[in-house]
């Protein structure tokens, strides 16, 4: 057996890989933003004194966290189709990833909210802050700051998981790899290259979140330590 | 085409579910052994060993499991090593589990209080004795809840073995859907089966977490 690796044959397709990587990042960013919003709302819902609301949020979180993303993607894809709604593969992929990461984010942010010491909230009440002010200034931002590293990891995992959307033919990085390898018969080189691109993308995302953390948590920047 | 979900289909899904469990066990056993070695290498006194394993962990944690799966099935056969879907899926999941579980276990070993390490050294235990008689028994207790929790991840991730044609639960669902063409119904049933497999383990993990809140060994404060 003679093993000949031909990376140049793959590398000359770099514009395709660049497009795929860009689409992967777009999927990740959309799902991160929307999933983050769902996470905050879901965490407030789970802590709500309204039993029905809190129950619904728990069912959502447990349902998503205990089923595979692949099955969720198929359910969203075929579910929308059976309702007669037609969307592009990209939209369906973004929706499925948002629903998925929303559940994990809910659980992480809830942990952050729960970690805010009772005394802080009492102190805020003693200072006659309104309920909205307390939630915003004392629970929401300090709570998110506490779990920011966990959120970062979750969103990087989401970016990696977006590869699964290639199964409904969203044209992201893994789908590009599948196409290139079927065209060139150089599967090994293609997937090695794509693996390297994913490692680079995850490093970029980690660096991005680190920088964002410095911007949105000025106290952390000044003290150099987490809360 | 056509027809409705009948007992034969459910039997086929049950068969797929058994393979999902089987593949999860293979991944947990193989990945567990590799993860243990990685955890030990990550805290090795040898700097080169630490750096190499840290690099391995970073590399695997930065690559989607799906790409590892494609690489081991299509990639290896393209350069002349043909392997079966089961071997490809098992190997990919083992590599994946080793990187994540290895980091979890490293954290658990390092979470054993420092005085325990020092006391073991003070009693003139050898390195091997210190590990097996003092550190690991305590680390295992710390590691149980997150390890059980990670088993849920393993079960869910075996669904990706469907892309290399291995007939586990998700692939069984796709095959049934190809004949019934009732995708929403079929995948709902699949989702319910996955939930039934995963939810009890999630609950168990959470219960263990709560129980371990009360340490049976009082931490020594130096």
Interface residues (C-beta under 8 A of the other chain):
Chain A: X1 X3 X5 X62 X63 X65 X66 X67 X68 X69 X70 X71 X72 X74 X75 X77 X78 X79 X81 X82 X160 X161 X162 X163 X164 X166 X167 X174 X177 X178 X181 X185 X186 X187 X188 X190 X191 X192 X194 X195 X198 X199 X202 X203
Chain B: X58 X59 X61 X62 X63 X64 X65 X66 X67 X68 X70 X71 X74 X75 X76 X77 X78 X79 X80 X152 X156 X157 X159 X160 X162 X163 X170 X173 X183 X184 X187 X188 X190 X191 X194 X195 X198 X199 X202
